[in-house]
């Protein structure tokens, strides 16, 4: 019903009321709805896979070796959850829409937000990231402080890479829409950790030491592996994604 020129009876009976009497508003509303829904999926998927990885790695090590071999101290866990994850997750909630958002077919309104693409990204964390963390920790178990240092920085670096890649859950990082707020959030997090680890009380609270060049090289190598695996999942999503039928002219 028309919100301005329509009768009160028509507005009461209608499922939708156009407050500006403009049918183009329907298209705009659909686009905004799809945009919001996509960003909710990005936000949830990012936090879900990060938290599943943390719980699986920390819980797994404690179950295998005992609490004295806790791979991350409570202060480090808190920093990762609040500082490293927080701002990028919020930025993903306001990410710009994909270019094809209005060319997609309507989704089933009964469909769960945990669609197969969300499950694919979570499965990727289980198959790729969690084994990397376990290998890294057990590989250097003789020096627990060094092992915790590598674990901490691998969490920080991977979550920054994953956040940057989640600008779009469908398109490659090289073709996804630019997102200055996400870049700013990640840059701030990187600067913050570089500054914080210069202070001995912070390193002591986190249970870490200065990372060496070899450590950083290994961590970045793992980051590249996770990045490439995410790109592969996106390529699979694009290949399987249904396309809206073209209307005839």
SEPA-522308 format. One record per residue (C-alpha): residue number from 1; residue in one letter; y, x, z. Coordinates in pm, whole numbers. Layout:
<rec><seq>NUM</seq><type>A</type><c2>Y</c2><c1>X</c1><c3>Z</c3></rec>
...
***
This chain:
<rec><seq>1</seq><type>X</type><c2>0</c2><c1>0</c1><c3>0</c3></rec>
<rec><seq>2</seq><type>X</type><c2>362</c2><c1>101</c1><c3>-52</c3></rec>
<rec><seq>3</seq><type>X</type><c2>536</c2><c1>197</c1><c3>269</c3></rec>
<rec><seq>4</seq><type>X</type><c2>887</c2><c1>109</c1><c3>152</c3></rec>
<rec><seq>5</seq><type>X</type><c2>848</c2><c1>-180</c1><c3>-93</c3></rec>
<rec><seq>6</seq><type>X</type><c2>513</c2><c1>-314</c1><c3>27</c3></rec>
<rec><seq>7</seq><type>X</type><c2>481</c2><c1>-618</c1><c3>248</c3></rec>
<rec><seq>8</seq><type>X</type><c2>373</c2><c1>-593</c1><c3>611</c3></rec>
<rec><seq>9</seq><type>X</type><c2>57</c2><c1>-787</c1><c3>531</c3></rec>
<rec><seq>10</seq><type>X</type><c2>-36</c2><c1>-539</c1><c3>256</c3></rec>
<rec><seq>11</seq><type>X</type><c2>30</c2><c1>-243</c1><c3>485</c3></rec>
<rec><seq>12</seq><type>X</type><c2>-180</c2><c1>-392</c1><c3>764</c3></rec>
<rec><seq>13</seq><type>X</type><c2>-472</c2><c1>-451</c1><c3>527</c3></rec>
<rec><seq>14</seq><type>X</type><c2>-449</c2><c1>-116</c1><c3>346</c3></rec>
<rec><seq>15</seq><type>X</type><c2>-658</c2><c1>192</c1><c3>425</c3></rec>
<rec><seq>16</seq><type>X</type><c2>-371</c2><c1>414</c1><c3>310</c3></rec>
<rec><seq>17</seq><type>X</type><c2>5</c2><c1>362</c1><c3>319</c3></rec>
<rec><seq>18</seq><type>X</type><c2>236</c2><c1>568</c1><c3>96</c3></rec>
<rec><seq>19</seq><type>X</type><c2>543</c2><c1>615</c1><c3>313</c3></rec>
<rec><seq>20</seq><type>X</type><c2>754</c2><c1>734</c1><c3>16</c3></rec>
<rec><seq>21</seq><type>X</type><c2>609</c2><c1>492</c1><c3>-247</c3></rec>
<rec><seq>22</seq><type>X</type><c2>511</c2><c1>793</c1><c3>-457</c3></rec>
<rec><seq>23</seq><type>X</type><c2>156</c2><c1>815</c1><c3>-594</c3></rec>
<rec><seq>24</seq><type>X</type><c2>199</c2><c1>1192</c1><c3>-637</c3></rec>
<rec><seq>25</seq><type>X</type><c2>189</c2><c1>1214</c1><c3>-257</c3></rec>
<rec><seq>26</seq><type>X</type><c2>-184</c2><c1>1136</c1><c3>-274</c3></rec>
<rec><seq>27</seq><type>X</type><c2>-247</c2><c1>1453</c1><c3>-474</c3></rec>
<rec><seq>28</seq><type>X</type><c2>-36</c2><c1>1657</c1><c3>-233</c3></rec>
<rec><seq>29</seq><type>X</type><c2>-221</c2><c1>1510</c1><c3>65</c3></rec>
<rec><seq>30</seq><type>X</type><c2>-560</c2><c1>1592</c1><c3>-89</c3></rec>
<rec><seq>31</seq><type>X</type><c2>-451</c2><c1>1948</c1><c3>-158</c3></rec>
<rec><seq>32</seq><type>X</type><c2>-322</c2><c1>1994</c1><c3>198</c3></rec>
<rec><seq>33</seq><type>X</type><c2>-641</c2><c1>1845</c1><c3>340</c3></rec>
<rec><seq>34</seq><type>X</type><c2>-861</c2><c1>2082</c1><c3>140</c3></rec>
<rec><seq>35</seq><type>X</type><c2>-639</c2><c1>2375</c1><c3>237</c3></rec>
<rec><seq>36</seq><type>X</type><c2>-661</c2><c1>2293</c1><c3>607</c3></rec>
<rec><seq>37</seq><type>X</type><c2>-1038</c2><c1>2241</c1><c3>585</c3></rec>
<rec><seq>38</seq><type>X</type><c2>-1086</c2><c1>2577</c1><c3>411</c3></rec>
<rec><seq>39</seq><type>X</type><c2>-880</c2><c1>2755</c1><c3>676</c3></rec>
<rec><seq>40</seq><type>X</type><c2>-1077</c2><c1>2592</c1><c3>957</c3></rec>
<rec><seq>41</seq><type>X</type><c2>-1393</c2><c1>2729</c1><c3>795</c3></rec>
<rec><seq>42</seq><type>X</type><c2>-1242</c2><c1>3077</c1><c3>765</c3></rec>
<rec><seq>43</seq><type>X</type><c2>-1131</c2><c1>3075</c1><c3>1129</c3></rec>
<rec><seq>44</seq><type>X</type><c2>-1463</c2><c1>2946</c1><c3>1261</c3></rec>
<rec><seq>45</seq><type>X</type><c2>-1679</c2><c1>3170</c1><c3>1043</c3></rec>
<rec><seq>46</seq><type>X</type><c2>-1483</c2><c1>3481</c1><c3>1133</c3></rec>
<rec><seq>47</seq><type>X</type><c2>-1503</c2><c1>3419</c1><c3>1508</c3></rec>
<rec><seq>48</seq><type>X</type><c2>-1862</c2><c1>3294</c1><c3>1492</c3></rec>
<rec><seq>49</seq><type>X</type><c2>-2000</c2><c1>3598</c1><c3>1316</c3></rec>
<rec><seq>50</seq><type>X</type><c2>-1799</c2><c1>3838</c1><c3>1535</c3></rec>
<rec><seq>51</seq><type>X</type><c2>-1917</c2><c1>3672</c1><c3>1856</c3></rec>
<rec><seq>52</seq><type>X</type><c2>-2279</c2><c1>3642</c1><c3>1744</c3></rec>
<rec><seq>53</seq><type>X</type><c2>-2279</c2><c1>4013</c1><c3>1664</c3></rec>
<rec><seq>54</seq><type>X</type><c2>-2129</c2><c1>4102</c1><c3>2003</c3></rec>
<rec><seq>55</seq><type>X</type><c2>-2371</c2><c1>3884</c1><c3>2200</c3></rec>
<rec><seq>56</seq><type>X</type><c2>-2675</c2><c1>4005</c1><c3>2004</c3></rec>
<rec><seq>57</seq><type>X</type><c2>-2585</c2><c1>4374</c1><c3>2029</c3></rec>
<rec><seq>58</seq><type>X</type><c2>-2473</c2><c1>4381</c1><c3>2392</c3></rec>
<rec><seq>59</seq><type>X</type><c2>-2745</c2><c1>4144</c1><c3>2510</c3></rec>
<rec><seq>60</seq><type>X</type><c2>-3013</c2><c1>4322</c1><c3>2309</c3></rec>
<rec><seq>61</seq><type>X</type><c2>-2928</c2><c1>4666</c1><c3>2447</c3></rec>
<rec><seq>62</seq><type>X</type><c2>-2918</c2><c1>4535</c1><c3>2805</c3></rec>
<rec><seq>63</seq><type>X</type><c2>-3255</c2><c1>4363</c1><c3>2763</c3></rec>
<rec><seq>64</seq><type>X</type><c2>-3414</c2><c1>4676</c1><c3>2617</c3></rec>
<rec><seq>65</seq><type>X</type><c2>-3257</c2><c1>4949</c1><c3>2833</c3></rec>
<rec><seq>66</seq><type>X</type><c2>-3107</c2><c1>4771</c1><c3>3132</c3></rec>
<rec><seq>67</seq><type>X</type><c2>-2746</c2><c1>4708</c1><c3>3243</c3></rec>
<rec><seq>68</seq><type>X</type><c2>-2678</c2><c1>5076</c1><c3>3317</c3></rec>
<rec><seq>69</seq><type>X</type><c2>-2676</c2><c1>5129</c1><c3>2940</c3></rec>
<rec><seq>70</seq><type>X</type><c2>-2420</c2><c1>4858</c1><c3>2871</c3></rec>
<rec><seq>71</seq><type>X</type><c2>-2291</c2><c1>4951</c1><c3>2522</c3></rec>
<rec><seq>72</seq><type>X</type><c2>-1938</c2><c1>4826</c1><c3>2595</c3></rec>
<rec><seq>73</seq><type>X</type><c2>-1764</c2><c1>4804</c1><c3>2931</c3></rec>
<rec><seq>74</seq><type>X</type><c2>-1601</c2><c1>4471</c1><c3>3028</c3></rec>
<rec><seq>75</seq><type>X</type><c2>-1248</c2><c1>4597</c1><c3>2952</c3></rec>
<rec><seq>76</seq><type>X</type><c2>-1353</c2><c1>4701</c1><c3>2601</c3></rec>
<rec><seq>77</seq><type>X</type><c2>-1526</c2><c1>4367</c1><c3>2541</c3></rec>
<rec><seq>78</seq><type>X</type><c2>-1216</c2><c1>4182</c1><c3>2659</c3></rec>
<rec><seq>79</seq><type>X</type><c2>-993</c2><c1>4391</c1><c3>2433</c3></rec>
<rec><seq>80</seq><type>X</type><c2>-1210</c2><c1>4323</c1><c3>2128</c3></rec>
<rec><seq>81</seq><type>X</type><c2>-1224</c2><c1>3948</c1><c3>2194</c3></rec>
<rec><seq>82</seq><type>X</type><c2>-856</c2><c1>3898</c1><c3>2275</c3></rec>
<rec><seq>83</seq><type>X</type><c2>-670</c2><c1>4171</c1><c3>2088</c3></rec>
<rec><seq>84</seq><type>X</type><c2>-881</c2><c1>4274</c1><c3>1790</c3></rec>
<rec><seq>85</seq><type>X</type><c2>-1006</c2><c1>3922</c1><c3>1706</c3></rec>
<rec><seq>86</seq><type>X</type><c2>-711</c2><c1>3713</c1><c3>1822</c3></rec>
<rec><seq>87</seq><type>X</type><c2>-422</c2><c1>3775</c1><c3>1583</c3></rec>
<rec><seq>88</seq><type>X</type><c2>-633</c2><c1>3808</c1><c3>1264</c3></rec>
<rec><seq>89</seq><type>X</type><c2>-815</c2><c1>3483</c1><c3>1351</c3></rec>
<rec><seq>90</seq><type>X</type><c2>-484</c2><c1>3301</c1><c3>1397</c3></rec>
<rec><seq>91</seq><type>X</type><c2>-358</c2><c1>3445</c1><c3>1068</c3></rec>
<rec><seq>92</seq><type>X</type><c2>-670</c2><c1>3318</c1><c3>890</c3></rec>
<rec><seq>93</seq><type>X</type><c2>-581</c2><c1>2972</c1><c3>1016</c3></rec>
<rec><seq>94</seq><type>X</type><c2>-266</c2><c1>2977</c1><c3>800</c3></rec>
<rec><seq>95</seq><type>X</type><c2>-409</c2><c1>3162</c1><c3>498</c3></rec>
<rec><seq>96</seq><type>X</type><c2>-279</c2><c1>3053</c1><c3>154</c3></rec>
<rec><seq>97</seq><type>X</type><c2>-515</c2><c1>2832</c1><c3>-51</c3></rec>
<rec><seq>98</seq><type>X</type><c2>-744</c2><c1>2954</c1><c3>-327</c3></rec>
<rec><seq>99</seq><type>X</type><c2>-613</c2><c1>2901</c1><c3>-679</c3></rec>
<rec><seq>100</seq><type>X</type><c2>-897</c2><c1>2661</c1><c3>-770</c3></rec>
<rec><seq>101</seq><type>X</type><c2>-873</c2><c1>2441</c1><c3>-462</c3></rec>
<rec><seq>102</seq><type>X</type><c2>-789</c2><c1>2130</c1><c3>-667</c3></rec>
<rec><seq>103</seq><type>X</type><c2>-1051</c2><c1>2201</c1><c3>-933</c3></rec>
<rec><seq>104</seq><type>X</type><c2>-1339</c2><c1>2165</c1><c3>-690</c3></rec>
<rec><seq>105</seq><type>X</type><c2>-1538</c2><c1>1841</c1><c3>-672</c3></rec>
<rec><seq>106</seq><type>X</type><c2>-1495</c2><c1>1623</c1><c3>-364</c3></rec>
<rec><seq>107</seq><type>X</type><c2>-1713</c2><c1>1726</c1><c3>-71</c3></rec>
<rec><seq>108</seq><type>X</type><c2>-1944</c2><c1>1491</c1><c3>116</c3></rec>
<rec><seq>109</seq><type>X</type><c2>-1745</c2><c1>1356</c1><c3>414</c3></rec>
<rec><seq>110</seq><type>X</type><c2>-2067</c2><c1>1360</c1><c3>620</c3></rec>
<rec><seq>111</seq><type>X</type><c2>-2121</c2><c1>1728</c1><c3>548</c3></rec>
<rec><seq>112</seq><type>X</type><c2>-2107</c2><c1>1963</c1><c3>847</c3></rec>
<rec><seq>113</seq><type>X</type><c2>-1841</c2><c1>2234</c1><c3>858</c3></rec>
<rec><seq>114</seq><type>X</type><c2>-2128</c2><c1>2481</c1><c3>888</c3></rec>
<rec><seq>115</seq><type>X</type><c2>-2208</c2><c1>2468</c1><c3>518</c3></rec>
<rec><seq>116</seq><type>X</type><c2>-2449</c2><c1>2702</c1><c3>344</c3></rec>
<rec><seq>117</seq><type>X</type><c2>-2175</c2><c1>2956</c1><c3>268</c3></rec>
<rec><seq>118</seq><type>X</type><c2>-2084</c2><c1>2974</c1><c3>638</c3></rec>
<rec><seq>119</seq><type>X</type><c2>-2451</c2><c1>3025</c1><c3>721</c3></rec>
<rec><seq>120</seq><type>X</type><c2>-2475</c2><c1>3295</c1><c3>453</c3></rec>
<rec><seq>121</seq><type>X</type><c2>-2194</c2><c1>3497</c1><c3>612</c3></rec>
<rec><seq>122</seq><type>X</type><c2>-2349</c2><c1>3458</c1><c3>959</c3></rec>
<rec><seq>123</seq><type>X</type><c2>-2689</c2><c1>3564</c1><c3>821</c3></rec>
<rec><seq>124</seq><type>X</type><c2>-2520</c2><c1>3869</c1><c3>672</c3></rec>
<rec><seq>125</seq><type>X</type><c2>-2404</c2><c1>3968</c1><c3>1021</c3></rec>
<rec><seq>126</seq><type>X</type><c2>-2761</c2><c1>3936</c1><c3>1149</c3></rec>
<rec><seq>127</seq><type>X</type><c2>-2920</c2><c1>4133</c1><c3>865</c3></rec>
<rec><seq>128</seq><type>X</type><c2>-2658</c2><c1>4406</c1><c3>811</c3></rec>
<rec><seq>129</seq><type>X</type><c2>-2415</c2><c1>4447</c1><c3>1099</c3></rec>
<rec><seq>130</seq><type>X</type><c2>-2640</c2><c1>4405</c1><c3>1402</c3></rec>
<rec><seq>131</seq><type>X</type><c2>-2892</c2><c1>4669</c1><c3>1282</c3></rec>
<rec><seq>132</seq><type>X</type><c2>-2603</c2><c1>4910</c1><c3>1217</c3></rec>
<rec><seq>133</seq><type>X</type><c2>-2481</c2><c1>4871</c1><c3>1575</c3></rec>
<rec><seq>134</seq><type>X</type><c2>-2828</c2><c1>4920</c1><c3>1719</c3></rec>
<rec><seq>135</seq><type>X</type><c2>-2889</c2><c1>5230</c1><c3>1508</c3></rec>
<rec><seq>136</seq><type>X</type><c2>-2553</c2><c1>5380</c1><c3>1602</c3></rec>
<rec><seq>137</seq><type>X</type><c2>-2604</c2><c1>5326</c1><c3>1975</c3></rec>
<rec><seq>138</seq><type>X</type><c2>-2965</c2><c1>5443</c1><c3>1999</c3></rec>
<rec><seq>139</seq><type>X</type><c2>-2894</c2><c1>5737</c1><c3>1770</c3></rec>
<rec><seq>140</seq><type>X</type><c2>-2649</c2><c1>5881</c1><c3>2025</c3></rec>
<rec><seq>141</seq><type>X</type><c2>-2799</c2><c1>5754</c1><c3>2349</c3></rec>
<rec><seq>142</seq><type>X</type><c2>-2805</c2><c1>6101</c1><c3>2506</c3></rec>
<rec><seq>143</seq><type>X</type><c2>-2426</c2><c1>6085</c1><c3>2552</c3></rec>
<rec><seq>144</seq><type>X</type><c2>-2345</c2><c1>5734</c1><c3>2672</c3></rec>
<rec><seq>145</seq><type>X</type><c2>-1967</c2><c1>5786</c1><c3>2661</c3></rec>
<rec><seq>146</seq><type>X</type><c2>-1987</c2><c1>5902</c1><c3>2300</c3></rec>
<rec><seq>147</seq><type>X</type><c2>-2221</c2><c1>5616</c1><c3>2210</c3></rec>
<rec><seq>148</seq><type>X</type><c2>-1978</c2><c1>5365</c1><c3>2363</c3></rec>
<rec><seq>149</seq><type>X</type><c2>-1692</c2><c1>5526</c1><c3>2173</c3></rec>
<rec><seq>150</seq><type>X</type><c2>-1871</c2><c1>5482</c1><c3>1842</c3></rec>
<rec><seq>151</seq><type>X</type><c2>-1968</c2><c1>5125</c1><c3>1927</c3></rec>
<rec><seq>152</seq><type>X</type><c2>-1615</c2><c1>5032</c1><c3>2029</c3></rec>
<rec><seq>153</seq><type>X</type><c2>-1451</c2><c1>5171</c1><c3>1718</c3></rec>
<rec><seq>154</seq><type>X</type><c2>-1717</c2><c1>5025</c1><c3>1490</c3></rec>
<rec><seq>155</seq><type>X</type><c2>-1646</c2><c1>4680</c1><c3>1635</c3></rec>
<rec><seq>156</seq><type>X</type><c2>-1271</c2><c1>4728</c1><c3>1589</c3></rec>
<rec><seq>157</seq><type>X</type><c2>-1293</c2><c1>4861</c1><c3>1233</c3></rec>
<rec><seq>158</seq><type>X</type><c2>-1551</c2><c1>4609</c1><c3>1113</c3></rec>
<rec><seq>159</seq><type>X</type><c2>-1361</c2><c1>4312</c1><c3>1249</c3></rec>
<rec><seq>160</seq><type>X</type><c2>-1045</c2><c1>4427</c1><c3>1073</c3></rec>
<rec><seq>161</seq><type>X</type><c2>-1233</c2><c1>4471</c1><c3>744</c3></rec>
<rec><seq>162</seq><type>X</type><c2>-1405</c2><c1>4133</c1><c3>783</c3></rec>
<rec><seq>163</seq><type>X</type><c2>-1076</c2><c1>3958</c1><c3>861</c3></rec>
<rec><seq>164</seq><type>X</type><c2>-910</c2><c1>4112</c1><c3>555</c3></rec>
<rec><seq>165</seq><type>X</type><c2>-1202</c2><c1>4004</c1><c3>339</c3></rec>
<rec><seq>166</seq><type>X</type><c2>-1189</c2><c1>3649</c1><c3>475</c3></rec>
<rec><seq>167</seq><type>X</type><c2>-855</c2><c1>3580</c1><c3>306</c3></rec>
<rec><seq>168</seq><type>X</type><c2>-1090</c2><c1>3388</c1><c3>81</c3></rec>
<rec><seq>169</seq><type>X</type><c2>-1453</c2><c1>3293</c1><c3>144</c3></rec>
<rec><seq>170</seq><type>X</type><c2>-1507</c2><c1>3262</c1><c3>-230</c3></rec>
<rec><seq>171</seq><type>X</type><c2>-1296</c2><c1>3516</c1><c3>-417</c3></rec>
<rec><seq>172</seq><type>X</type><c2>-1305</c2><c1>3894</c1><c3>-404</c3></rec>
<rec><seq>173</seq><type>X</type><c2>-1060</c2><c1>4075</c1><c3>-181</c3></rec>
<rec><seq>174</seq><type>X</type><c2>-900</c2><c1>4206</c1><c3>-501</c3></rec>
<rec><seq>175</seq><type>X</type><c2>-830</c2><c1>3857</c1><c3>-643</c3></rec>
<rec><seq>176</seq><type>X</type><c2>-780</c2><c1>3651</c1><c3>-325</c3></rec>
<rec><seq>177</seq><type>X</type><c2>-430</c2><c1>3514</c1><c3>-260</c3></rec>
<rec><seq>178</seq><type>X</type><c2>-204</c2><c1>3764</c1><c3>-80</c3></rec>
<rec><seq>179</seq><type>X</type><c2>-154</c2><c1>3697</c1><c3>290</c3></rec>
<rec><seq>180</seq><type>X</type><c2>127</c2><c1>3899</c1><c3>447</c3></rec>
<rec><seq>181</seq><type>X</type><c2>70</c2><c1>3760</c1><c3>799</c3></rec>
<rec><seq>182</seq><type>X</type><c2>-292</c2><c1>3873</c1><c3>801</c3></rec>
<rec><seq>183</seq><type>X</type><c2>-197</c2><c1>4218</c1><c3>676</c3></rec>
<rec><seq>184</seq><type>X</type><c2>73</c2><c1>4238</c1><c3>945</c3></rec>
<rec><seq>185</seq><type>X</type><c2>-175</c2><c1>4129</c1><c3>1215</c3></rec>
<rec><seq>186</seq><type>X</type><c2>-431</c2><c1>4391</c1><c3>1113</c3></rec>
<rec><seq>187</seq><type>X</type><c2>-164</c2><c1>4662</c1><c3>1087</c3></rec>
<rec><seq>188</seq><type>X</type><c2>-42</c2><c1>4573</c1><c3>1437</c3></rec>
<rec><seq>189</seq><type>X</type><c2>-396</c2><c1>4588</c1><c3>1578</c3></rec>
<rec><seq>190</seq><type>X</type><c2>-458</c2><c1>4927</c1><c3>1415</c3></rec>
<rec><seq>191</seq><type>X</type><c2>-131</c2><c1>5067</c1><c3>1551</c3></rec>
<rec><seq>192</seq><type>X</type><c2>-199</c2><c1>4924</c1><c3>1896</c3></rec>
<rec><seq>193</seq><type>X</type><c2>-539</c2><c1>5086</c1><c3>1936</c3></rec>
<rec><seq>194</seq><type>X</type><c2>-410</c2><c1>5421</c1><c3>1807</c3></rec>
<rec><seq>195</seq><type>X</type><c2>-136</c2><c1>5413</c1><c3>2072</c3></rec>
<rec><seq>196</seq><type>X</type><c2>-354</c2><c1>5283</c1><c3>2356</c3></rec>
<rec><seq>197</seq><type>X</type><c2>-631</c2><c1>5544</c1><c3>2331</c3></rec>
<rec><seq>198</seq><type>X</type><c2>-374</c2><c1>5819</c1><c3>2383</c3></rec>
<rec><seq>199</seq><type>X</type><c2>-359</c2><c1>5716</c1><c3>2750</c3></rec>
<rec><seq>200</seq><type>X</type><c2>-638</c2><c1>5849</c1><c3>2972</c3></rec>
<rec><seq>201</seq><type>X</type><c2>-645</c2><c1>5540</c1><c3>3202</c3></rec>
<rec><seq>202</seq><type>X</type><c2>-709</c2><c1>5318</c1><c3>2898</c3></rec>
<rec><seq>203</seq><type>X</type><c2>-991</c2><c1>5540</c1><c3>2773</c3></rec>
<rec><seq>204</seq><type>X</type><c2>-1141</c2><c1>5545</c1><c3>3123</c3></rec>
<rec><seq>205</seq><type>X</type><c2>-1121</c2><c1>5165</c1><c3>3155</c3></rec>
<rec><seq>206</seq><type>X</type><c2>-1284</c2><c1>5123</c1><c3>2813</c3></rec>
<rec><seq>207</seq><type>X</type><c2>-1546</c2><c1>5390</c1><c3>2889</c3></rec>
<rec><seq>208</seq><type>X</type><c2>-1467</c2><c1>5576</c1><c3>2568</c3></rec>
<rec><seq>209</seq><type>X</type><c2>-1346</c2><c1>5918</c1><c3>2453</c3></rec>
<rec><seq>210</seq><type>X</type><c2>-1147</c2><c1>6038</c1><c3>2154</c3></rec>
<rec><seq>211</seq><type>X</type><c2>-1347</c2><c1>5976</c1><c3>1835</c3></rec>
<rec><seq>212</seq><type>X</type><c2>-1411</c2><c1>6281</c1><c3>1619</c3></rec>
<rec><seq>213</seq><type>X</type><c2>-1361</c2><c1>6302</c1><c3>1245</c3></rec>
<rec><seq>214</seq><type>X</type><c2>-1736</c2><c1>6276</c1><c3>1195</c3></rec>
<rec><seq>215</seq><type>X</type><c2>-1745</c2><c1>5960</c1><c3>1404</c3></rec>
<rec><seq>216</seq><type>X</type><c2>-1461</c2><c1>5804</c1><c3>1207</c3></rec>
<rec><seq>217</seq><type>X</type><c2>-1623</c2><c1>5900</c1><c3>877</c3></rec>
<rec><seq>218</seq><type>X</type><c2>-1952</c2><c1>5738</c1><c3>981</c3></rec>
<rec><seq>219</seq><type>X</type><c2>-1774</c2><c1>5424</c1><c3>1102</c3></rec>
<rec><seq>220</seq><type>X</type><c2>-1573</c2><c1>5395</c1><c3>780</c3></rec>
<rec><seq>221</seq><type>X</type><c2>-1894</c2><c1>5442</c1><c3>581</c3></rec>
<rec><seq>222</seq><type>X</type><c2>-2050</c2><c1>5150</c1><c3>768</c3></rec>
<rec><seq>223</seq><type>X</type><c2>-1731</c2><c1>4955</c1><c3>701</c3></rec>
<rec><seq>224</seq><type>X</type><c2>-1768</c2><c1>5012</c1><c3>327</c3></rec>
<rec><seq>225</seq><type>X</type><c2>-2129</c2><c1>4892</c1><c3>344</c3></rec>
<rec><seq>226</seq><type>X</type><c2>-2027</c2><c1>4569</c1><c3>521</c3></rec>
<rec><seq>227</seq><type>X</type><c2>-1738</c2><c1>4522</c1><c3>276</c3></rec>
<rec><seq>228</seq><type>X</type><c2>-1970</c2><c1>4554</c1><c3>-25</c3></rec>
<rec><seq>229</seq><type>X</type><c2>-2223</c2><c1>4315</c1><c3>129</c3></rec>
<rec><seq>230</seq><type>X</type><c2>-1949</c2><c1>4056</c1><c3>184</c3></rec>
<rec><seq>231</seq><type>X</type><c2>-1839</c2><c1>4092</c1><c3>-176</c3></rec>
<rec><seq>232</seq><type>X</type><c2>-2200</c2><c1>4033</c1><c3>-284</c3></rec>
<rec><seq>233</seq><type>X</type><c2>-2218</c2><c1>3713</c1><c3>-76</c3></rec>
<rec><seq>234</seq><type>X</type><c2>-1891</c2><c1>3593</c1><c3>-230</c3></rec>
<rec><seq>235</seq><type>X</type><c2>-2027</c2><c1>3655</c1><c3>-580</c3></rec>
<rec><seq>236</seq><type>X</type><c2>-2331</c2><c1>3443</c1><c3>-490</c3></rec>
<rec><seq>237</seq><type>X</type><c2>-2105</c2><c1>3167</c1><c3>-354</c3></rec>
<rec><seq>238</seq><type>X</type><c2>-1901</c2><c1>3163</c1><c3>-676</c3></rec>
<rec><seq>239</seq><type>X</type><c2>-2217</c2><c1>3146</c1><c3>-885</c3></rec>
<rec><seq>240</seq><type>X</type><c2>-2359</c2><c1>2855</c1><c3>-684</c3></rec>
<rec><seq>241</seq><type>X</type><c2>-2033</c2><c1>2666</c1><c3>-633</c3></rec>
<rec><seq>242</seq><type>X</type><c2>-2026</c2><c1>2328</c1><c3>-813</c3></rec>
<rec><seq>243</seq><type>X</type><c2>-1736</c2><c1>2271</c1><c3>-1049</c3></rec>
<rec><seq>244</seq><type>X</type><c2>-1550</c2><c1>1948</c1><c3>-1101</c3></rec>
<rec><seq>245</seq><type>X</type><c2>-1619</c2><c1>1794</c1><c3>-1444</c3></rec>
<rec><seq>246</seq><type>X</type><c2>-1340</c2><c1>1835</c1><c3>-1699</c3></rec>
<rec><seq>247</seq><type>X</type><c2>-1179</c2><c1>1511</c1><c3>-1802</c3></rec>
<rec><seq>248</seq><type>X</type><c2>-1164</c2><c1>1438</c1><c3>-2171</c3></rec>
<rec><seq>249</seq><type>X</type><c2>-831</c2><c1>1434</c1><c3>-2350</c3></rec>
***
